[in-house]
């Protein structure tokens, strides 16, 4: 769900909680529970000349043949806003409203994409793809759980809070994800974020 759909569903009592960005376009009348900080990487096929680098600047990334999420997705609005803040305009040649679509272009074409570092879990074990940390600037966004700010909380909302009581997603989704570690990810759960 997009963050706007999460807000509408929480307001209508159709869902008990959702995951979204906490800082960029904050939702109203919600409890915010930070889960982890998302950073950004440029993903490409391993044979691309840029794949030999450890990092790439946002300016250099913007000049590549990009496939990005569509502008109705908050992730894309964050990328566009960040690029604009350093005087760069992002002009993707292909847009998609899903990371699955982006993955398809990355896997079968000469495209690159700017994605959250956690995207590495989606294509873990795919040795033909590589991710470079985006720098100048390094940027992070807080991802969190949002629950309707009502008392008492629903049983499901309480269950979600209980699950997070001893969780450390920041550590679980740390730097090892950025470099597309292909070790076993059998205990990793993936999340869909807008």
C-alpha positions in Angstrom: 0.0 0.0 0.0 1.1 3.5 -0.6 1.5 5.7 2.5 -1.7 7.6 1.5 -3.6 4.3 1.3 -2.2 3.3 4.7 -3.5 6.6 6.1 -6.9 6.1 4.6 -7.1 2.4 5.7 -6.1 3.3 9.3 -8.6 6.2 9.4 -11.4 3.8 8.2 -10.3 1.1 10.7 -9.7 -1.3 7.8 -6.1 -2.1 9.0 -4.4 -2.2 12.3 -1.0 -1.0 11.2 1.3 -0.4 8.3 5.0 0.2 7.5 6.0 3.5 5.8 8.4 6.4 5.9 8.1 8.3 9.1 9.8 11.6 8.2 9.1 12.5 4.5 5.3 12.7 4.4 4.2 11.9 7.9 0.8 10.4 8.5 -1.6 12.0 10.9 -3.2 10.6 14.1 -0.9 7.7 14.3 1.6 6.2 16.7 5.0 6.0 15.1 7.5 3.2 16.0 10.8 3.6 14.2 12.1 0.3 12.9 15.3 1.1 10.9 17.0 3.6 8.7 16.8 3.1 4.9 19.8 4.1 2.7 20.0 4.1 -1.1 22.0 2.1 -3.6 22.4 2.1 -7.4 21.8 -1.5 -8.7 23.1 -2.7 -12.0 24.4 -5.8 -13.8 27.8 -6.9 -12.6 29.5 -6.5 -16.0 28.7 -2.7 -16.3 31.9 -0.6 -16.2 30.6 1.3 -13.1 30.2 -2.0 -11.2 33.9 -2.0 -10.3 33.4 1.1 -8.1 32.6 1.0 -4.4 30.4 4.1 -4.4 28.7 6.4 -6.9 27.5 10.0 -6.6 23.9 10.9 -7.0 24.9 13.1 -9.9 26.6 10.2 -11.7 23.7 7.9 -10.9 21.2 10.4 -12.4 23.1 10.3 -15.7 22.6 6.5 -16.1 19.9 4.6 -17.9 17.4 4.4 -15.1 14.4 2.4 -14.3 12.6 3.8 -11.2 9.4 3.6 -9.3 6.6 5.9 -10.6 6.1 9.4 -9.1 2.9 8.2 -7.2 5.3 6.2 -4.9 6.8 8.0 -1.9 10.1 6.3 -2.5 10.4 8.0 -5.9 9.3 11.4 -4.4 12.1 11.0 -1.9 14.6 10.3 -4.6 13.4 13.2 -6.7 13.5 15.6 -3.7 17.0 14.6 -2.7 18.3 14.9 -6.3 16.7 18.4 -6.6 18.4 19.5 -3.4 21.8 19.0 -5.0 20.7 20.5 -8.4 20.2 17.2 -10.2 17.2 16.1 -12.1 16.3 12.4 -12.2 14.9 11.4 -15.6 14.2 7.7 -15.8 13.6 6.1 -19.1 11.4 3.4 -17.6 9.0 3.7 -14.6 7.1 1.0 -12.7 4.8 1.0 -9.8 6.4 -2.1 -8.3 9.8 -3.3 -7.3 9.1 -6.6 -9.1 8.9 -4.6 -12.4 12.2 -2.8 -11.5 13.8 -6.2 -10.8 12.7 -7.5 -14.2 14.4 -4.6 -16.0 17.5 -4.9 -13.9 17.8 -8.7 -14.5 17.0 -8.7 -18.2 18.3 -5.4 -19.5 21.0 -2.7 -19.4 19.1 -0.7 -16.9 20.1 0.6 -13.4 17.9 1.6 -10.5 18.1 3.6 -7.3 16.5 1.5 -4.6 16.6 1.1 -0.8 19.5 -1.0 0.5 16.9 -3.5 1.7 16.1 -4.3 -1.9 19.2 -6.6 -1.8 17.0 -9.1 0.0 14.7 -9.3 -3.0 17.5 -10.4 -5.3 19.8 -12.1 -2.9 21.6 -15.0 -4.6 21.5 -13.3 -8.0 25.2 -13.0 -8.8 24.6 -11.0 -11.9 23.5 -7.9 -10.0 25.6 -5.5 -7.9 24.8 -2.5 -5.7 26.9 0.6 -5.2 26.3 2.9 -2.2 25.0 6.3 -3.3 27.1 9.2 -1.9 27.4 13.0 -2.2 25.2 13.0 -0.2 24.6 9.9 1.8 21.0 9.9 2.7 18.8 7.9 5.0 15.1 7.8 5.8 13.4 6.3 8.9 11.0 3.4 8.1 8.6 2.6 10.8 5.4 1.0 12.0 2.3 3.2 12.2 -0.7 2.4 14.3 -3.9 4.2 14.7 -3.5 6.6 17.7 -6.6 5.4 19.5 -7.1 3.9 23.0 -7.3 1.1 23.6 -5.2 -0.3 20.8 -6.7 -3.2 18.8 -5.5 -6.7 19.7 -3.6 -6.9 16.4 -1.9 -3.6 17.1 -0.8 -4.8 20.5 0.4 -8.1 18.9 2.5 -6.0 16.4 4.0 -4.0 19.3 4.8 -7.2 21.2 6.6 -8.7 18.1 8.8 -5.6 18.0 9.6 -5.5 21.7 12.9 -7.4 21.3 13.5 -6.9 17.6 16.5 -5.0 16.2 15.7 -4.5 12.5 18.4 -1.9 12.2 21.1 -4.5 12.9 19.3 -7.2 10.9 19.1 -5.0 7.8 22.5 -3.4 8.2 25.5 -3.1 6.0 25.6 -6.7 4.9 22.5 -6.1 2.8 24.1 -3.2 0.9 26.7 -5.3 -0.7 24.3 -8.0 -1.9 25.6 -10.7 0.4 24.5 -14.0 -1.0 24.7 -15.9 2.2 21.6 -17.8 3.4 18.8 -15.4 4.0 16.3 -18.0 5.3 15.4 -16.0 8.4 14.9 -12.7 6.5 11.4 -11.4 6.0 10.9 -8.9 3.2 8.6 -5.9 3.3 6.8 -3.9 0.6 7.3 -0.2 1.0 6.0 2.6 -1.1 
